[in-house]
Amino acid sequence: MSEVQRAPTISIGKQNRAEDNDMLYSLRIRCFGCPIQRLLAMKISLMLFAVLYPVAALSAAPAQTLHFDDVTEAVGLGKMHGYHAAWGDFDNDGWVDLHEYKNVWRNDRGQFTLIAELKGTGIWGDYNNDGFLDLICAKDDQLYRCGLGKHFIEANPNKPVLSGGRPYAAVWGDFDADGFLDFYVTGSEERNVTIFFPDILLRNLGRGSFEHVWTTPIKRSARGVTAADFDEDGDLDIYVSQFRRERNLLWQNNGYAGFRDVAKAFNATAKHSHSLGAAFGDMDSDGHLDLVVGNMGQPGPVFLQNGGPYDQWHFTDKSAKAGITYVSSHGAPGLGDFDNDGFLDLFLPARKKKEASSLYRNNGDWSFTDVTEKTGLANLRGSRQGNWADFDNDGDLDLIADGKLFRNSGNDNAWVKIKLVGTESNRAAIGAQARIKLGERRFTRQVEGGTGESNQNDLTLHFGLGPPRTKPVEVTITWPGGEIQKATVDVNTTTVIEEK
């Protein structure tokens, strides 16, 4: 069973900020500096989750024996589209819900019910800090406020206004560290590929409205965007995946000094190709967020190791060692530790119907093993999805891909799940990072505000810990803005940690 509990915590203070002087492009975000009142009272229900689908009793089963079963119809999802998908527990009942294409599905202890049909694909984020996840549908220029976890209300007239075109992707993030989620949306192109629109940044004013504060100086065909504090200086940076064989962008956030594109200087352009999305994740368990970029056409996915402070946050290309089979239509990658061994594994969706998506097990040394057929995921074709969440609360990650939900059969490896709740930070804790150290390995996870082409993994963090264990583990949280907090959590449980 999976038990939800609170963890006693210790507040450490703010971490040191990294510095770098290289600048290619710059911008300045207007920050007004006025104190923002937070919503400090939030009742979090601590319940015992009854597991709908018990974990299979496997004795020291190797990761390759894990299996994914198509449970789409069995759990009530019916026909889905195979386009973009976002996981998020919008009603705070402890069971992660799903937005797939235009449909919102409520998860009731492992069974799904369609409750709303909205305009377009979206990603989850609590823009008004009321404790309930809201939904932004960038392509259709629509913001939906979640009313007490029960229904969705169009947030007109205060919705963000986008500038031209139909953007492919967007990401939530508190880029000015004022405690409210801002919004970065990619530009797009006209169908005749002669007119390109720039990316834009919208600042959350904290009153339910947004202000357009920046238009990028570059007009290209951006297809994906994700955000993470890759240089661990306390603010969110932005990675933009470009189509049409343009180089990708890495916007390093320097607070009041603005952003600068350091992709070329930091070796993060990921080669000139048709990039459809990227994902930050600690793929070598060294405590720093690496990057994998999905490219359609040559050269295929690119793996970039984050060198951390010792290498001034520069990236090293590890693609040659990865061993990924070339598929011309590989799309935005999805990272998740499906076998609970501590290393983030990789799902690569294939967009063309004639090509198959792939699941790769991370061997921990920057090499990957194709386990697609062994895990029952062969013949998934024409998908833009590859999103992870533990929908049945049994401790292992399940997968949505190709318009289907696949349940993970699981193994005996240990795990923890952590739901972070911001008080000084944004309530959804988007941008926060959590680390667990076991021996020489440091597992790092982040709360994502969207990734790839408007996809999103569950905001509840999942850690695989390897072989079975009973001893509690210590987790170190770095909140948006850089404040550090420590907590001790029991294994094989879900723990709620509130910012102190």
Secondary structure as the mmCIF struct_conf table of DSSP 4:
data_model
#
loop_
_struct_conf.conf_type_id
_struct_conf.id
_struct_conf.beg_label_comp_id
_struct_conf.beg_label_asym_id
_struct_conf.beg_label_seq_id
_struct_conf.end_label_comp_id
_struct_conf.end_label_asym_id
_struct_conf.end_label_seq_id
STRN STRN1 SER A 2 ARG A 6
STRN STRN2 THR A 9 LYS A 14
HELX_LH_PP_P HELX_LH_PP_P1 GLN A 15 ALA A 18
BEND BEND1 LEU A 24 TYR A 25
STRN STRN3 LEU A 48 PHE A 49
HELX_LH_PP_P HELX_LH_PP_P2 ALA A 50 VAL A 51
BEND BEND2 LEU A 52 TYR A 53
HELX_LH_PP_P HELX_LH_PP_P3 PRO A 54 ALA A 56
BEND BEND3 SER A 59 ALA A 60
HELX_RH_3T_P HELX_RH_3T_P1 ALA A 63 THR A 65
STRN STRN4 PHE A 68 ASP A 70
TURN_TY1_P TURN_TY1_P1 THR A 72 GLY A 76
BEND BEND4 GLY A 82 TYR A 83
STRN STRN5 ALA A 85 GLY A 88
TURN_TY1_P TURN_TY1_P2 PHE A 90 ASP A 91
BEND BEND5 ASP A 93 TRP A 95
STRN STRN6 ASP A 97 GLU A 100
TURN_TY1_P TURN_TY1_P3 TYR A 101 LYS A 102
STRN STRN7 ASN A 103 ASP A 108
TURN_TY1_P TURN_TY1_P4 ARG A 109 GLY A 110
STRN STRN8 GLN A 111 GLU A 117
BEND BEND6 LYS A 119 GLY A 120
STRN STRN9 ILE A 123 GLY A 125
TURN_TY1_P TURN_TY1_P5 TYR A 127 ASN A 128
BEND BEND7 ASP A 130 PHE A 132
STRN STRN10 ASP A 134 CYS A 137
HELX_RH_3T_P HELX_RH_3T_P2 ALA A 138 ASP A 140
TURN_TY1_P TURN_TY1_P6 ASP A 141 ASP A 141
STRN STRN11 GLN A 142 GLY A 147
TURN_TY1_P TURN_TY1_P7 LEU A 148 LYS A 150
STRN STRN12 HIS A 151 GLU A 154
TURN_TY1_P TURN_TY1_P8 ASN A 156 PRO A 157
BEND BEND8 ASN A 158 LYS A 159
BEND BEND9 GLY A 164 GLY A 165
BEND BEND10 TYR A 168 TYR A 168
STRN STRN13 ALA A 170 GLY A 173
TURN_TY1_P TURN_TY1_P9 PHE A 175 ASP A 176
BEND BEND11 ASP A 178 PHE A 180
STRN STRN14 ASP A 182 VAL A 185
STRN STRN15 GLU A 189 GLU A 189
TURN_TY1_P TURN_TY1_P10 ARG A 191 ASN A 192
BEND BEND12 VAL A 193 VAL A 193
STRN STRN16 PHE A 196 PHE A 196
STRN STRN17 PRO A 198 ASN A 204
BEND BEND13 GLY A 206 GLY A 208
STRN STRN18 PHE A 210 LYS A 219
STRN STRN19 ALA A 222 ALA A 228
TURN_TY1_P TURN_TY1_P11 PHE A 230 ASP A 231
BEND BEND14 ASP A 233 ASP A 235
STRN STRN20 ASP A 237 GLN A 242
BEND BEND15 PHE A 243 PHE A 243
TURN_TY1_P TURN_TY1_P12 ARG A 244 ARG A 245
HELX_LH_PP_P HELX_LH_PP_P4 GLU A 246 ASN A 248
STRN STRN21 LEU A 249 ASN A 253
HELX_RH_3T_P HELX_RH_3T_P3 GLY A 255 ALA A 257
STRN STRN22 PHE A 259 ASP A 261
TURN_TY1_P TURN_TY1_P13 ALA A 263 ASN A 267
BEND BEND16 THR A 269 THR A 269
BEND BEND17 HIS A 272 SER A 273
STRN STRN23 HIS A 274 GLY A 281
TURN_TY1_P TURN_TY1_P14 MET A 283 ASP A 284
BEND BEND18 SER A 285 SER A 285
STRN STRN24 ASP A 286 ASP A 286
BEND BEND19 GLY A 287 HIS A 288
STRN STRN25 ASP A 290 MET A 296
BEND BEND20 GLY A 297 GLY A 297
TURN_TY1_P TURN_TY1_P15 GLN A 298 PRO A 299
STRN STRN26 VAL A 302 ASN A 306
TURN_TY1_P TURN_TY1_P16 GLY A 308 GLY A 308
HELX_RH_3T_P HELX_RH_3T_P4 PRO A 309 ASP A 311
TURN_TY1_P TURN_TY1_P17 GLN A 312 TRP A 313
STRN STRN27 PHE A 315 ASP A 317
HELX_RH_AL_P HELX_RH_AL_P1 SER A 319 ALA A 322
HELX_LH_PP_P HELX_LH_PP_P5 ILE A 324 TYR A 326
TURN_TY1_P TURN_TY1_P18 SER A 328 SER A 329
STRN STRN28 HIS A 330 HIS A 330
BEND BEND21 ALA A 332 ALA A 332
STRN STRN29 GLY A 334 GLY A 336
TURN_TY1_P TURN_TY1_P19 PHE A 338 ASP A 339
BEND BEND22 ASN A 340 PHE A 343
STRN STRN30 ASP A 345 LEU A 348
STRN STRN31 ALA A 350 ALA A 350
BEND BEND23 LYS A 352 LYS A 352
TURN_TY1_P TURN_TY1_P20 LYS A 353 LYS A 354
BEND BEND24 GLU A 355 GLU A 355
STRN STRN32 ALA A 356 ALA A 356
STRN STRN33 SER A 358 ASN A 362
BEND BEND25 GLY A 364 TRP A 366
STRN STRN34 PHE A 368 ASP A 370
TURN_TY1_P TURN_TY1_P21 THR A 372 GLY A 376
TURN_TY1_P TURN_TY1_P22 ALA A 378 ASN A 379
STRN STRN35 ARG A 381 ARG A 381
BEND BEND26 GLY A 382 GLY A 382
STRN STRN36 ASN A 387 ALA A 389
TURN_TY1_P TURN_TY1_P23 PHE A 391 ASP A 392
BEND BEND27 ASP A 394 ASP A 396
STRN STRN37 ASP A 398 ALA A 401
TURN_TY1_P TURN_TY1_P24 ASP A 402 GLY A 403
STRN STRN38 LYS A 404 ASN A 408
BEND BEND28 ASP A 412 ASP A 412
STRN STRN39 ALA A 414 VAL A 421
BEND BEND29 THR A 423 SER A 425
TURN_TY1_P TURN_TY1_P25 ARG A 427 ALA A 428
TURN_TY1_P TURN_TY1_P26 ILE A 430 GLY A 431
STRN STRN40 GLN A 433 LEU A 438
TURN_TY1_P TURN_TY1_P27 GLY A 439 GLU A 440
STRN STRN41 ARG A 441 GLN A 446
BEND BEND30 GLY A 449 GLY A 449
STRN STRN42 THR A 451 THR A 451
TURN_TY1_P TURN_TY1_P28 GLY A 452 SER A 454
STRN STRN43 ASN A 455 GLN A 456
BEND BEND31 LEU A 459 THR A 460
STRN STRN44 LEU A 461 GLY A 466
BEND BEND32 PRO A 467 PRO A 467
BEND BEND33 LYS A 471 LYS A 471
STRN STRN45 VAL A 473 THR A 478
TURN_TY1_P TURN_TY1_P29 PRO A 480 GLY A 481
BEND BEND34 GLY A 482 GLY A 482
STRN STRN46 GLU A 483 VAL A 489
TURN_TY1_P TURN_TY1_P30 VAL A 491 ASN A 492
BEND BEND35 THR A 493 THR A 493
STRN STRN47 THR A 494 GLU A 498
#
